[in-house]
Amino acid sequence: MKIKKSFGDKIYIEWIDAYSTDGWTTSEKAMEESNNAFCRTNALYLGESKNFIIVSHTQGDTKDNSVMGVLNIPKKWVRRIK
């Protein structure tokens, strides 16, 4: 996956997330897919590692490029990037 973005660029990512439940349930219910597993993220692109795309929701106006709200999305979970 080739991402043509630079640090601080806006990025839109569609991805499938892991999800969990708690409490007792039936095995049949446990096998049902959640409607909440599909995610859409609008963020600022920070970079990528071997396995993750790293984004943030806020970037400070500092010389050290401080960021807040960092999200590491596994590349294998990504379905689309704009």
C-alpha positions as CSV (number, residue, x, y, z in Angstrom):
1,M,0.0,0.0,0.0
2,K,1.6,3.3,-1.2
3,I,0.4,6.4,0.7
4,K,1.1,9.7,-1.1
5,K,0.8,11.9,2.0
6,S,3.1,14.0,4.0
7,F,3.2,14.8,7.7
8,G,0.1,17.0,8.6
9,D,-1.8,16.3,5.4
10,K,-5.5,15.5,5.7
11,I,-6.3,11.8,5.2
12,Y,-9.6,9.8,5.0
13,I,-9.4,6.1,5.9
14,E,-12.1,3.4,5.7
15,W,-11.2,0.4,7.8
16,I,-12.6,-2.6,9.6
17,D,-12.0,-2.5,13.4
18,A,-11.8,-5.2,16.0
19,Y,-14.7,-5.3,18.4
20,S,-15.7,-7.1,21.6
21,T,-18.6,-7.6,23.8
22,D,-18.9,-8.5,27.5
23,G,-21.4,-10.5,29.4
24,W,-23.0,-13.8,28.6
25,T,-24.3,-14.5,25.1
26,T,-25.0,-17.5,22.9
27,S,-22.5,-18.9,20.5
28,E,-24.8,-18.0,17.6
29,K,-24.9,-14.4,18.7
30,A,-21.1,-14.4,19.1
31,M,-20.7,-15.3,15.5
32,E,-22.8,-12.4,14.2
33,E,-20.8,-9.4,12.7
34,S,-21.2,-6.1,14.4
35,N,-22.5,-3.1,12.4
36,N,-20.1,-1.0,14.4
37,A,-16.9,-2.7,13.0
38,F,-16.8,-0.5,9.9
39,C,-15.0,2.8,10.6
40,R,-14.4,6.0,8.7
41,T,-11.6,8.3,10.0
42,N,-10.8,11.9,8.9
43,A,-7.5,12.8,10.4
44,L,-4.0,14.3,10.0
45,Y,-1.5,11.9,8.5
46,L,1.6,11.5,10.7
47,G,3.4,8.6,9.0
48,E,3.5,4.9,8.8
49,S,5.4,2.0,10.2
50,K,5.7,-1.5,8.8
51,N,2.3,-2.5,10.1
52,F,0.4,0.7,10.9
53,I,-0.8,4.0,9.5
54,I,-0.4,6.6,12.2
55,V,-2.8,9.6,12.3
56,S,-3.8,12.3,14.8
57,H,-6.9,14.5,15.3
58,T,-4.9,17.5,16.5
59,Q,-1.5,19.1,15.6
60,G,0.0,21.8,17.7
61,D,1.8,24.9,16.3
62,T,5.1,24.0,17.8
63,K,8.6,23.5,16.5
64,D,8.6,19.9,17.7
65,N,5.3,19.0,15.8
66,S,3.4,18.0,18.9
67,V,0.2,16.0,18.3
68,M,-2.8,14.8,20.3
69,G,-5.2,12.0,19.7
70,V,-2.9,9.5,18.0
71,L,-4.5,6.5,16.3
72,N,-2.5,3.5,14.9
73,I,-4.6,1.7,12.3
74,P,-3.3,-1.7,11.2
75,K,-2.6,-1.6,7.5
76,K,-4.3,-5.0,7.0
77,W,-7.6,-3.6,8.3
78,V,-7.6,-0.7,5.8
79,R,-10.1,-0.9,2.9
80,R,-9.8,2.6,1.3
81,I,-7.7,5.7,1.6
82,K,-8.3,9.2,0.1
